[in-house]
Amino acid sequence: MAAKTRIKELRESRGITQLKLAMDLNMNQNAISRYENSTRQADYETLIAIADYFNVSIDYLLFRTDKMEVNK
């Protein structure tokens, strides 16, 4: 996996702070930081929430594809 997580890439590309993302997702900023630093793995519900927030697929978040599109 790349050193920079997709969550961090998406967040930074949209100019969103960790605190704003955490507040929007009703989470703790420390959790966002840990996900971005790969010291903690998100559970399924959290992955879904993050993917929905950025309108990307979970596979994109997990580096299983480079396509951001969501298949619905």
N, C-alpha and C positions, 0 to 999 in steps of 0.2 A: 504494500500500500504506500501511496505517496506520503511524504512528510507532512504536507498540508492537507487537511481533510476537506472533503467537499462541503461540509457544513460551513467551515470557515471561509472557503472560496465564495460560496453563495452569499453568505452574510456580508463579507467585505465588498463584493461586487455590487451589492445593493445599498451600501453605506449604512448598514444596520449594526448597532453595537451589540455586544453580548447581553448587556442589560435589557435592551429593548426586545431582543429575541426571546430572552427568558421571560420577560413580562408578558409578551404577546402569547407565549405558549404556556403561561401559568407554571413556570418552572423557576428554579434557582439559577442564578448566574454561574455559580460554581459548577453546576452540572453541565452547562453549555461549555464552559472552559475545559472540563474534563473530556467531553466528547471531542472537542476540537484538538486536544492534545493527545488523544487516543489513550488516556489513562483510565477511561471508563467507556463501556459499550452501552449504547442505547437499547432499551427493550423494544419489542415490536410496536407497542402503542406510541412510544416516543418517536420511532422512525417514521411511522405513519403521519404523526403530527408535524414533524419537520418537513417531510416530503410534501404534504399538503400545503404547508405554509409557503414553501418556495415553488410550489407547482411543478415538482420534478418527481421522477420515479424513485422508489426505494433502491432499485438496482443502480441508478445513477449515484445515489448517496454512498453506496457500498462499492463503488468502482467496478461493478459488473458490466457496465456499459458506459459509453461516452454520450449516449443519446439522452437528453433531458426529458423527452416527451413521456407523458403519462398515458398508459394504455387503459382506457375505461370501456 
